[in-house]
Amino acid sequence: MLRAKNQALLQMQDVTSAVNALQFYANVQPSIRGRNVYVQFSSHQELTTMDQNQGREDEPNRILLVTIHHMLYPITVDVLHQVFSPHGYVEKIVTFQKSAGFQALIQYQSRQSAITARSTLQGRNIYDGCCQLDIQFSNLDELQVNYNNDRSRDFTNPNLPTEQKGRPSQPGYGDAGGMYGVQGSGGRGGGGYSQMANAAAIAAAFGGGLPPGITGTNDRCTILVANLNPDRIDEDKLFNLFSIYGNIIRIKLLRNKPDHALIQMGDGFQAELAVHFLKGAMLFGKRLEVNFSKHPNITQGADTHEYVNSNLNRFNRNAAKNYRYCCSPTKMIHLSTLPQDITEEDIISLVEEHGTIVNSKVFEMNGKKQALVQFETEEQATEALVCKHASPLSGSVIRISFSQLQNI
């Protein structure tokens, strides 16, 4: 396992087996825990095995690395302190988002407290049926905490500021919302974003580094989408899908190629996210071909739909939070901004026409109703999202995203 790169090397018994495996996955999209993975030959001829526990997970330390699985409810420093402080004096807590999920580093005053906490809490749920704790010993010696807020805390130094004044928050500590330029409505390209600020926002959202497979260097904003189903697709449905990965400037369906469309994203980073996560996705019975266009932008015209000033663009606020939810289509959709009196039956009747519903749940978070719906396939969930995102319901405009949860 190459954990730092989110990669793994796997040695088959012989070359024929390796060729068979690669050929099989050339036609079938492999996924692990809802995340699409990619298989290719390695330049290594042989893997050498060695001791897997080189002073890492099994070497007791006063700092714990905590990963929280099935996180249905938000976890703050205060929640973690409440869970871990009964086992000893907690000095510092830092939380961050990684590809493995929501994680925290918790520093005890003594090593014995950390050992006790790990043995007591490993595998337990913070809330009933969700927020499961996966606890390892960290190999860090000391946590560096710069701010006392709901994402990091130094309990030995209550006088730290809540945020850095006049400068953006550090990747991995803050939500980097202030680092993200507000969408400009003018400008020829419709861009209005600072590349560096955007890179920092993405990096912060993913815990200090870009997602696996994202270079962060692309500057092409326009995407060509092919193999669409022309009988069922329109500009608004494309907007609903591609706006998960960034703000949309304009969309154009090609009249001479009705199964093709051009989509201009807010900037090159957002275009790269869309290409990376949507390449090969299924929609309306077709496997999408998503690539960068040779056109730098889409010129305005009678056959273009303008979205630059749309209040449905998701990245005008909480940009880093929205980057955190970027993923390939999954079987699970998350519905928010719902009416307070919504029921599970209302949710099911809203989306059941799009596929077989395996499970659903309506819940409340921060006083607001939200829902999860699990379909039988990613394609069904994608159809529900593109057809029902931004649709009105009892005076509310529903927001739908993909959820990376495995089950409800």
C-alpha positions as a printed Julia matrix, in Angstrom:
408×3 Matrix{Float64}:
   0.0     0.0     0.0
   1.38    3.41   -1.02
  -0.81    5.38    1.37
   0.75    8.76    0.67
  -0.14    8.42   -3.01
  -3.5     6.67   -2.52
  -2.12    3.83   -4.61
  -1.37    0.14   -4.18
   0.86   -2.4    -5.91
  -0.54   -5.88   -6.4
   1.5    -8.84   -7.69
  -0.36  -11.64   -9.49
   0.92  -15.2    -9.71
   2.01  -14.82  -13.36
   1.92  -12.39  -16.29
  -1.13  -14.08  -17.84
  -3.16  -13.46  -14.68
  -2.07   -9.81  -14.64
  -3.03   -9.38  -18.33
  -6.43  -11.0   -17.68
  -7.08   -8.69  -14.72
  -6.15   -5.58  -16.7
  -8.28   -6.62  -19.7
 -11.27   -7.3   -17.44
 -11.08   -3.84  -15.87
 -10.67   -2.2   -19.26
 -14.4    -2.83  -19.76
 -15.61   -2.67  -16.14
 -15.11    0.39  -13.93
 -13.63   -0.93  -10.65
 -14.6     0.88   -7.46
 -13.57    0.46   -3.83
 -15.84    1.89   -1.1
 -17.69    3.97   -3.71
 -14.52    5.51   -5.17
 -13.57    4.75   -8.79
 -10.07    3.26   -9.03
  -7.8     2.8   -12.03
  -5.65   -0.23  -12.88
  -2.5    -0.23  -14.97
   0.78   -2.14  -15.25
   3.58   -1.19  -12.87
   7.23   -0.78  -13.85
   8.16   -3.05  -10.91
   8.79   -6.68  -11.8
   8.59   -8.02   -8.23
   7.28   -6.86   -4.85
   9.49   -7.41   -1.83
   7.74   -7.86    1.5
   8.99   -6.42    4.75
   7.75   -5.77    8.24
   4.59   -3.69    7.89
   4.75   -2.2    11.39
   7.78    0.04   11.28
   7.09    2.18   14.3
   3.68    3.24   12.98
   0.3     1.93   14.03
   1.33   -0.45   16.81
   3.96    1.68   18.54
   2.15    3.38   21.47
   2.32    7.16   21.39
   0.51    9.95   23.27
  -0.87   11.27   19.94
  -3.75    9.36   18.31
  -4.77    9.48   14.64
  -8.55    9.13   14.52
 -10.51    8.46   11.3
 -14.3     8.78   11.47
 -16.3     6.51    9.16
 -20.03    6.84    8.26
 -20.06   10.47    9.34
 -23.72   11.49    9.2
 -23.35   14.35   11.68
 -20.67   17.06   11.86
 -17.81   16.4    14.27
 -16.15   19.39   15.95
 -13.26   19.77   18.38
 -15.76   20.05   21.25
 -17.42   16.76   20.31
 -14.03   14.99   20.14
 -12.93   16.51   23.45
 -16.11   15.26   25.08
 -15.44   11.73   23.75
 -11.71   11.51   24.52
 -11.23   13.6    27.71
 -12.7    10.94   30.1
  -9.56    8.86   29.44
  -6.99   11.51   30.36
  -6.01   15.15   29.95
  -6.29   16.13   26.26
  -3.73   18.83   25.4
  -4.41   19.47   21.7
  -6.81   18.49   18.9
  -6.46   19.16   15.17
  -9.12   18.07   12.62
  -8.76   17.87    8.83
 -10.21   16.24    5.72
  -8.2    13.59    3.85
  -8.99   11.1     1.1
  -9.56    8.55    3.88
 -12.31   10.8     5.23
 -12.64   13.13    8.23
  -9.64   12.71   10.54
  -8.32   14.16   13.79
  -5.05   14.14   15.71
  -5.56   14.04   19.48
  -2.62   14.68   21.8
  -2.83   13.47   25.41
  -0.6    14.61   28.24
   0.52   11.02   28.85
   1.07    8.0    26.64
  -0.9     5.78   29.02
  -4.02    7.94   28.52
  -3.73    7.47   24.76
  -3.33    3.69   25.17
  -6.41    3.55   27.41
  -8.46    5.7    25.02
  -7.52    3.58   22.02
  -8.33    0.27   23.68
 -11.64    1.62   25.02
 -12.9     3.58   22.02
 -11.59    1.69   18.98
 -14.51    0.68   16.73
 -17.11    2.51   18.87
 -19.68    4.95   17.42
 -19.9     8.56   18.61
 -23.6     8.64   17.69
 -25.98    5.73   17.47
 -25.33    3.85   14.23
 -22.82    6.32   12.72
 -19.55    8.25   13.2
 -17.48    5.15   13.89
 -14.01    5.68   15.41
 -10.97    4.07   13.76
  -8.0     4.84   16.03
  -4.27    4.37   15.39
  -1.17    5.66   17.14
   0.38    8.59   15.29
   4.12    8.81   14.7
   4.18   12.57   15.43
   5.98   13.88   18.51
   4.08   17.13   19.04
   1.04   18.8    17.47
   1.39   22.36   16.2
  -1.83   24.33   16.82
  -2.1    27.9    15.58
  -5.79   28.67   16.2
  -8.43   27.85   18.77
 -11.69   27.25   16.89
 -14.06   24.39   16.06
 -11.39   22.74   13.86
  -8.3    22.95   16.08
  -7.68   23.65   19.76
  -4.74   23.93   22.15
  -6.23   23.35   25.61
  -2.9    24.34   27.22
  -3.0    27.79   25.55
  -6.49   29.37   25.6
  -5.15   32.72   24.3
  -4.58   31.65   20.67
  -6.53   33.59   18.0
  -9.56   32.01   16.34
  -8.28   32.82   12.83
  -5.22   34.34   11.21
  -5.85   38.05   10.66
  -5.35   39.43    7.17
  -3.99   36.21    5.7
  -5.66   33.01    4.51
  -5.99   30.11    6.92
  -3.5    27.28    6.63
  -4.41   24.31    4.42
  -5.84   21.51    6.51
  -6.8    23.76    9.41
  -9.34   26.21    8.03
 -12.09   25.86    5.46
 -10.22   28.29    3.19
 -13.45   30.06    2.34
 -11.74   33.43    2.48
  -9.09   32.3     0.01
 -11.57   31.88   -2.79
 -12.2    34.8    -5.15
 -15.87   35.7    -5.66
 -17.2    34.88   -9.13
 -16.99   37.89  -11.4
 -19.89   38.51  -13.75
 -17.81   40.4   -16.3
 -14.62   39.55  -18.14
 -14.29   37.88  -21.49
 -13.62   34.41  -20.15
 -16.09   34.86  -17.29
 -13.35   33.54  -15.0
 -12.9    35.98  -12.14
 -10.95   33.46  -10.03
  -7.38   33.59   -8.81
  -5.62   30.35   -9.77
  -3.45   30.4    -6.64
  -6.36   31.12   -4.31
  -8.35   28.35   -5.93
  -5.47   25.89   -5.66
  -5.16   26.7    -1.98
  -8.91   26.31   -1.44
  -8.9    22.88   -3.08
  -5.78   21.81   -1.2
  -7.29   22.94    2.1
 -10.54   21.12    1.38
  -8.68   17.89    0.75
  -6.51   18.21    3.84
  -3.5    19.99    2.38
  -3.07   18.17   -0.95
  -4.91   17.85   -4.24
  -7.12   14.77   -4.8
  -5.4    11.72   -6.35
  -5.19   12.13  -10.12
  -5.69   15.92  -10.05
  -2.64   17.88  -11.26
  -3.85   21.35  -10.31
  -2.03   22.78  -13.36
  -4.79   22.66  -16.0
  -5.81   26.07  -17.36
  -8.43   24.95  -19.9
 -11.91   25.95  -18.75
 -14.1    24.43  -21.47
 -15.16   20.78  -21.54
 -16.47   18.72  -24.46
 -19.04   16.11  -23.41
 -19.9    13.41  -25.96
 -22.16   10.34  -26.16
 -25.06   12.12  -24.48
 -28.61   10.87  -24.88
 -30.06   13.7   -27.06
 -33.66   12.63  -26.36
 -33.33   13.17  -22.61
 -30.58   15.73  -22.03
 -30.83   19.53  -21.88
 -28.67   22.41  -20.64
 -30.19   22.56  -17.16
 -29.62   18.83  -16.57
 -25.98   19.2   -17.62
 -25.72   22.2   -15.29
 -27.08   20.16  -12.37
 -24.41   17.47  -12.88
 -21.35   19.58  -13.72
 -22.07   22.27  -11.09
 -21.03   19.71   -8.44
 -17.43   20.33   -9.51
 -17.43   24.1   -10.03
 -19.34   27.16  -11.16
 -20.8    27.07  -14.68
 -20.33   30.04  -17.04
 -22.33   28.8   -20.04
 -23.43   25.61  -21.79
 -23.97   24.94  -25.48
 -25.57   21.86  -27.05
 -24.11   21.34  -30.53
 -26.83   21.43  -33.19
 -24.79   19.51  -35.78
 -23.88   16.87  -33.16
 -26.91   16.5   -30.88
 -25.08   14.06  -28.58
 -22.29   16.61  -27.92
 -22.18   19.64  -25.61
 -19.67   22.28  -24.58
 -19.52   23.34  -20.93
 -17.46   26.31  -19.76
 -16.43   26.02  -16.1
 -15.35   28.83  -13.76
 -11.66   27.97  -14.15
  -9.2    25.25  -15.1
  -9.18   23.55  -11.7
 -12.92   23.07  -11.75
 -12.81   21.79  -15.33
 -10.14   19.28  -14.32
 -12.25   18.06  -11.41
 -15.25   17.57  -13.7
 -13.24   15.67  -16.34
 -11.57   13.52  -13.7
 -14.71   12.53  -11.8
 -17.24   12.28  -14.66
 -15.21   10.54  -17.37
 -17.03    7.26  -18.08
 -20.05    8.05  -15.88
 -23.39    6.55  -16.98
 -26.36    8.84  -17.68
 -29.64    7.99  -19.46
 -28.21    4.7   -20.75
 -25.06    6.29  -22.21
 -21.46    6.25  -20.98
 -20.26    9.86  -21.01
 -17.08   10.86  -22.8
 -15.71   13.9   -20.97
 -12.59   15.68  -22.25
 -11.07   19.15  -22.45
 -12.2    21.17  -25.47
  -9.83   22.86  -27.92
 -11.97   26.02  -27.5
 -10.75   28.28  -24.64
 -14.31   29.49  -24.02
 -17.83   29.43  -25.46
 -18.85   32.58  -27.32
 -22.23   33.98  -26.34
 -25.03   33.41  -28.82
 -28.66   32.51  -29.32
 -27.91   28.81  -28.8
 -25.93   29.21  -25.55
 -27.43   29.11  -22.06
 -25.9    31.57  -19.6
 -25.3    30.54  -15.99
 -22.56   32.97  -14.9
 -24.95   34.92  -12.65
 -27.07   31.96  -11.58
 -27.64   31.75   -7.84
 -27.7    27.94   -8.32
 -23.92   27.92   -8.84
 -22.64   26.06   -5.79
 -19.17   27.62   -5.42
 -20.04   31.26   -4.76
 -20.02   30.45   -1.02
 -18.32   27.74    1.07
 -16.04   26.83   -1.83
 -13.74   24.58    0.18
 -16.71   22.75    1.7
 -18.09   22.07   -1.77
 -14.73   20.83   -3.07
 -14.75   18.35   -0.19
 -17.88   16.74   -1.64
 -16.4    16.29   -5.15
 -16.38   12.62   -6.11
 -17.38   10.3    -8.92
 -21.1     9.48   -9.06
 -22.16    7.13   -6.25
 -25.32    5.15   -5.48
 -26.18    7.54   -2.64
 -27.57   11.07   -3.02
 -27.76   13.69   -0.27
 -30.7    16.11   -0.31
 -30.63   19.39    1.61
 -32.53   22.71    1.91
 -35.68   20.63    2.38
 -39.01   21.86    3.84
 -39.13   21.35    7.63
 -42.27   19.2     7.42
 -40.8    16.81    4.8
 -41.34   13.07    5.35
 -39.51   10.01    4.08
 -42.56    9.21    1.93
 -42.3    12.68    0.31
 -38.65   12.06   -0.55
 -39.35    8.61   -2.0
 -42.23    9.86   -4.15
 -39.98   12.66   -5.42
 -37.19   10.42   -6.76
 -38.58    6.88   -7.08
 -39.27    7.29  -10.82
 -35.52    7.32  -11.43
 -34.67    3.83  -10.13
 -34.87    1.23   -7.41
 -34.47    2.73   -3.94
 -32.51    0.44   -1.62
 -32.75    2.64    1.48
 -33.63    6.17    2.55
 -33.47    8.33    5.65
 -34.66   11.8     6.65
 -32.72   13.44    9.48
 -32.1    16.84   11.04
 -28.73   18.61   11.26
 -28.27   22.06   12.82
 -32.06   22.39   12.87
 -32.4    21.76    9.11
 -34.03   18.76    7.44
 -31.83   16.65    5.17
 -32.15   13.23    3.54
 -30.11   10.36    2.12
 -31.41    8.09   -0.64
 -29.52    4.98   -1.75
 -30.26    3.64   -5.24
 -29.38    0.27   -6.73
 -26.89    1.77   -9.22
 -24.78    4.91   -9.69
 -26.64    5.62  -12.95
 -30.02    5.75  -11.18
 -28.64    8.11   -8.52
 -27.09   10.29  -11.25
 -30.41   10.5   -13.1
 -32.22   11.5    -9.9
 -29.63   14.21   -9.27
 -29.7    15.73  -12.78
 -33.52   15.67  -12.93
 -34.4    16.81   -9.4
 -31.57   19.08   -8.22
 -32.8    22.69   -7.93
 -36.45   21.65   -8.28
 -39.0    23.45   -6.07
 -40.77   21.63   -3.24
 -43.19   23.35   -0.84
 -41.49   26.7    -1.23
 -37.94   25.32   -0.99
 -35.4    24.77   -3.77
 -33.88   21.33   -3.25
 -30.12   20.84   -3.38
 -28.77   17.38   -4.29
 -25.19   16.08   -4.17
 -23.57   12.67   -4.28
 -22.79   11.18   -0.86
 -19.65    9.11   -0.26
 -21.33    7.13    2.53
 -21.44    3.39    1.85
 -24.76    2.74    3.52
 -27.43    4.42    5.63
